[in-house]
Amino acid sequence: MIADIKMTVAKPYDEMHAADGSVRAHYRSYADWLERMPRERIERKRGEADVAFHRVGITFNVYGADGGKERLIPFDLLPRIIPGDEWTALEAGLRQRVRALNAFLSDVYHDQEILRAGRMPSELVLNNAQFRTEMKGVDVPGGLYAMIAGIDLVRAAGADGKGEYYVLEDNLRVPSGVSYLIENRKMMMRLFPDLFSRYRVQPVEHYPDLLLETLRAVAPEGVLDPTAVLLTPGAYNSAYFEHSFLAQQMGVELVEGQDLFVKDDTVYMRTTQGPRRVDVIYRRIDDDFLDPQVFRADSMLGVPGLMSAYRAGRVTLANAVGTGVADDKSIYPYVPEMVRFYLGEEPILNNVPTYMLRSEEDLAYTLAHLPELVVKEVHGAGGYGMLVGPAATKAEIEHFRQLIIAAPEKYIAQPTLSLSTCPTFVEAGIAPRHIDLRPFVLSGGKEIRMVPGGLTRVAMQAGSLVVNSSQGGGTKDTWVVG
């Protein structure tokens, strides 16, 4: 499909320093402050942050690691700073992309015009494990399927040395991480209040308010004062802290499947005052576990009859069932085409060029250049099921070669982008580490809104390009400055 891709792995774009070593304008005041900051004070502040995060309970459970033991996600005290005009351009691109993704989801579950027009292969959608036939013909409020989207952005140095943003991944099912965005900001303001007098840092603390407004805006038609709940798999889920945090911040009930029941195609919540109707469910449970009468019969996490109420238009699920077909890695290369097809516009944000290994030409190129490429499973997530060629051993490369040959349609490949770096406080002192950015985009009613910036994830190990928390990555506060 894209066998003529040529992307030079250049020196990483440095977020703080220009190519000549000078400090970029939006970092100068911070650089002056940092230069006068004793290392001992930074270390002491980091210790205070760890104690505070433990006290609040901001932990992450990595499945299969240390018997499922909870641990802190490393928090770096040195912020990532984005100029306001740069964010404005990103924001426009994010709005455009999410509009196109929602249009695609509405289309493939109804008229399938993009498929009939031949703008993308029908089999990629209709045979996709994330395409839910149960959603065909189901109308959702406002035609919105992905009310909450987490769009992963990376920045690489262009040929002219300037940084260029790329969309690495779209997260439309149950995107997580926004609680760390908010708590990181609270922590920075607590530890270094003097810094916030130097910059006009745009706020992020109002995200829960925007989220609640979004959920209420997509309530079933005719419901004037909707009741929203957050549905969690329970306390053993890796993101349970975030579930409880967001429910508390929004002032809605945190419920598990056993707390809800369906009667006459209506969802009710069990309360001490008796059953109470539920109109909107912000669900943090995957499709397969939502309703044992429709999906996995062995699920103890969902609500029997939920899909019946959903199809009857008596309850809204955020995000909608079946959104996974739009964020699958085999669909990702076609998002720019979605922008053109549905919006009649050119994409503002570019994809990372991608090889589709179902194509013989792309497969041959990939197998011949495995040491240079990143290979990912189309259904993989969290940094699992991937090969980073330049960092892999010969044995790992050959193992992946056999996996690809056995089932090439299960993989995509991309050039190894040298992700931008940002100063990070590590054991050896302050050093550059690779980062990405996950803005959270909220679609409700006629508005698409987001808090400025997003969650910056950082690869804490020198040279590592894997920023996922499940793979040892950390987080930073992200400042969009006026």
Residue pairs with C-beta under 8 A, 6 or more apart in sequence:
1 333
1 354
1 355
1 356
1 359
1 361
1 362
2 333
2 353
2 354
2 355
2 356
2 362
3 355
3 359
3 361
3 362
3 364
3 365
5 353
5 355
5 415
7 353
7 415
7 417
8 159
9 372
9 390
9 415
9 416
9 417
9 418
10 156
10 157
10 158
10 159
10 161
10 418
11 157
11 418
12 156
12 157
12 418
12 419
12 420
12 421
12 432
12 434
13 155
13 156
13 157
13 161
13 162
13 163
13 418
13 420
13 421
14 420
14 421
14 422
14 432
15 24
15 27
15 80
15 81
15 155
15 163
15 420
15 421
15 422
15 435
16 23
16 24
16 27
16 31
16 81
16 422
16 423
17 23
17 24
17 27
18 24
19 161
23 31
25 83
26 81
26 82
26 83
26 481
27 81
29 198
29 199
30 79
30 81
30 195
30 198
30 199
33 194
33 195
33 198
34 78
34 423
34 430
39 429
42 77
42 425
45 77
45 191
45 192
46 75
46 77
46 425
48 191
49 75
49 77
49 187
49 191
50 72
50 75
52 187
52 190
53 59
53 72
53 75
53 183
53 187
54 72
56 183
57 241
58 72
58 73
58 179
58 180
58 183
58 241
59 70
59 71
59 72
59 73
59 241
60 70
60 71
60 72
60 73
60 238
60 239
60 241
60 469
60 470
61 68
61 69
61 70
61 71
61 236
61 237
61 238
61 240
62 68
62 69
62 71
62 238
62 469
62 470
63 238
63 470
68 236
73 180
73 469
73 473
73 474
73 475
74 458
74 460
74 472
74 473
74 474
74 475
75 184
75 187
75 474
75 475
75 476
76 424
76 425
76 433
76 458
76 460
76 474
76 475
76 476
77 188
77 191
77 192
77 425
78 422
78 423
78 424
78 425
78 430
78 476
79 188
79 476
79 477
79 478
79 479
80 422
80 435
80 437
80 456
80 476
80 477
80 478
80 479
81 199
81 479
81 481
82 90
82 453
82 478
82 479
82 480
82 481
83 480
83 481
84 202
84 480
84 481
84 482
87 202
87 452
87 453
87 480
89 348
90 153
90 165
90 349
90 439
91 439
91 450
91 452
92 348
93 165
93 347
93 348
93 349
94 151
94 349
94 439
94 441
94 450
95 441
95 448
96 339
96 343
96 345
96 347
96 348
96 349
97 151
97 167
97 170
97 335
97 339
97 347
97 348
97 349
98 146
98 149
98 151
98 441
98 443
98 448
99 342
99 343
99 443
99 448
100 335
100 338
100 339
100 342
100 343
101 146
101 149
101 170
101 172
101 326
101 327
101 335
101 338
102 143
102 144
102 145
102 146
102 443
103 143
103 338
103 342
103 343
104 114
104 326
104 338
104 342
105 145
105 146
105 320
105 322
105 323
105 325
105 326
106 140
106 143
106 145
107 113
107 114
107 342
108 114
108 115
108 125
108 131
108 325
109 135
109 136
109 137
109 138
109 145
109 322
110 136
110 137
112 122
112 125
114 120
114 337
114 338
114 341
114 342
115 122
115 125
115 126
117 341
119 334
119 337
119 341
120 331
120 334
120 337
124 330
124 331
124 334
125 131
125 325
125 331
128 325
128 328
128 330
128 331
129 379
130 287
130 322
130 324
130 325
130 328
130 379
131 322
131 325
132 287
132 321
132 322
132 325
134 294
134 307
134 311
134 321
134 322
135 320
135 321
135 322
138 310
138 311
139 313
140 218
140 316
140 320
141 218
141 219
141 220
141 221
141 316
142 217
142 218
142 444
142 445
142 446
144 218
144 320
144 443
144 444
145 172
145 319
145 320
145 322
145 323
145 326
146 172
146 319
146 320
146 323
146 326
146 443
147 214
147 215
147 218
147 318
147 319
147 442
147 443
147 444
148 175
148 211
148 214
148 282
148 318
148 319
148 440
148 441
148 442
148 443
149 170
149 171
149 172
149 175
149 440
149 441
149 442
149 443
150 171
150 175
150 176
150 177
150 178
150 438
150 439
150 440
150 441
151 167
151 169
151 170
151 171
151 438
151 439
151 441
152 167
152 168
152 169
152 170
152 171
152 436
152 437
152 438
153 165
153 166
153 167
153 168
153 349
153 436
153 437
153 438
153 439
153 454
154 165
154 166
154 168
154 352
154 417
154 419
154 420
154 436
154 437
155 163
155 164
155 165
155 166
155 419
155 420
155 437
156 163
156 164
156 166
156 417
156 418
156 419
156 420
157 163
157 164
157 418
157 420
158 164
163 420
164 350
165 349
165 350
166 349
166 350
166 351
166 352
166 417
167 335
167 349
167 350
167 351
167 352
168 352
168 436
169 327
169 329
169 332
170 326
170 327
170 332
170 335
171 327
171 438
172 319
172 323
172 324
172 326
172 327
173 286
173 287
173 319
173 323
173 324
173 327
174 283
174 284
174 285
174 286
174 319
175 438
175 440
176 239
176 242
176 284
177 242
177 438
177 440
177 455
177 457
177 469
177 475
178 207
178 242
178 246
178 440
178 455
179 241
179 242
179 245
179 246
180 242
180 455
180 475
181 204
181 207
181 440
181 451
181 453
181 454
181 455
181 475
181 478
182 204
182 205
182 207
182 208
182 245
182 249
183 245
184 455
184 475
184 476
184 477
184 478
185 203
185 204
185 205
185 477
186 205
187 477
188 195
188 196
188 477
189 196
199 479
199 481
199 482
200 481
200 482
201 479
201 480
201 481
202 451
202 452
202 453
202 479
202 480
202 481
202 482
203 451
203 452
204 451
204 452
204 453
204 478
206 451
207 440
207 451
208 246
208 249
208 250
209 250
210 442
210 449
210 450
210 451
211 246
211 250
211 282
211 442
212 228
212 250
212 251
212 252
213 444
214 318
214 442
214 443
214 444
214 445
214 449
215 226
215 228
215 250
215 280
215 282
215 316
215 318
215 444
216 226
216 228
216 280
216 444
217 444
217 445
217 447
218 280
218 316
218 318
218 444
218 445
219 226
219 228
219 279
219 280
219 316
220 226
220 279
220 313
220 314
220 315
220 316
221 313
223 279
226 279
226 280
227 252
227 269
227 276
227 277
227 278
227 279
227 280
228 250
228 252
228 278
228 279
228 280
228 281
228 282
229 247
229 252
229 253
229 254
229 255
229 260
229 269
229 278
229 280
229 281
229 282
230 243
230 246
230 247
230 250
230 252
230 253
230 254
230 255
230 281
230 282
230 283
230 284
231 255
231 256
231 257
231 260
231 281
231 282
231 283
231 284
231 285
231 303
232 240
232 243
232 244
232 247
232 254
232 255
232 256
232 284
232 285
233 240
233 256
233 284
233 285
233 289
233 301
234 240
234 256
234 301
237 243
237 284
238 470
239 284
242 284
243 254
243 284
244 254
246 282
247 253
247 254
248 254
252 282
253 259
253 269
255 269
256 301
257 285
257 299
257 300
257 301
257 302
257 303
259 269
259 270
260 267
260 268
260 269
260 270
260 278
260 281
260 303
260 306
261 267
261 268
261 270
261 275
261 303
261 304
261 305
262 268
262 303
262 304
262 305
262 306
262 308
262 309
263 275
265 305
265 308
265 309
265 312
265 314
266 277
266 309
266 314
266 315
267 277
267 278
267 281
267 303
267 306
267 309
267 314
267 315
268 275
268 276
268 277
268 278
269 275
269 276
269 277
269 278
278 315
279 315
279 316
280 315
280 316
280 318
281 315
281 316
281 317
281 318
282 318
283 290
283 317
283 318
283 319
285 301
285 302
287 295
287 321
287 322
287 324
288 295
288 296
288 299
289 295
289 296
289 299
289 301
289 302
290 299
290 301
290 302
290 303
290 306
290 307
290 317
290 321
291 299
291 302
291 303
291 304
291 305
291 306
291 307
292 298
292 299
292 300
292 302
292 304
293 304
293 305
293 307
293 308
294 306
294 307
295 302
295 307
306 315
306 317
307 321
309 315
310 316
310 317
310 321
325 331
328 378
328 379
329 376
329 377
329 378
329 379
329 380
329 412
330 356
330 358
330 378
330 409
330 412
332 351
332 354
332 412
333 351
333 354
333 356
333 412
335 347
335 351
336 347
336 350
336 351
339 345
339 346
339 347
340 346
340 347
352 414
352 415
352 417
353 414
353 415
354 412
354 413
354 414
355 362
355 363
355 365
355 366
355 373
355 412
355 413
355 414
356 362
356 412
357 363
357 366
357 404
357 408
357 409
357 410
357 411
357 412
357 413
358 408
358 409
362 413
363 404
363 408
366 373
366 375
366 404
366 413
367 401
367 404
367 405
369 389
370 387
370 389
370 397
370 400
370 401
371 389
371 390
371 392
371 397
372 389
372 390
372 415
372 416
373 387
373 389
373 413
373 414
373 415
373 416
374 386
374 387
374 388
374 389
374 413
374 414
374 415
374 416
374 417
374 465
375 386
375 387
375 389
375 400
375 404
375 411
375 412
375 413
376 385
376 386
376 387
376 411
376 412
376 413
376 414
377 384
377 385
377 386
377 410
377 411
378 409
378 410
378 411
378 412
379 385
379 410
380 386
382 468
382 470
382 471
383 466
383 467
383 468
383 470
383 471
383 473
384 470
384 471
387 396
387 397
387 400
388 416
388 465
388 466
389 397
389 416
390 416
391 463
391 464
391 465
392 400
403 410
403 411
404 411
416 465
417 465
418 434
419 434
419 435
419 436
419 459
419 465
419 467
420 434
420 435
421 432
421 433
421 434
421 435
422 432
422 433
422 435
422 456
422 458
422 476
423 430
423 431
423 432
424 430
424 431
424 432
424 433
424 458
424 460
424 474
424 476
426 433
426 460
426 462
431 462
433 458
433 459
433 460
433 461
433 462
433 464
434 458
434 459
434 464
434 465
434 467
435 456
435 457
435 458
435 459
435 467
435 476
436 456
436 457
436 467
437 453
437 454
437 455
437 456
437 457
437 478
438 454
438 455
438 456
438 457
439 450
439 453
439 454
440 450
440 451
440 454
440 455
441 448
441 449
441 450
442 448
442 449
442 450
452 480
453 478
453 479
453 480
454 478
455 475
455 478
456 475
456 476
456 477
456 478
457 467
457 468
457 469
457 473
457 474
457 475
457 476
458 467
458 473
458 474
458 475
458 476
459 465
459 466
459 467
459 472
459 473
460 472
460 473
460 474
461 472
464 472
466 472
466 473
467 473
469 475
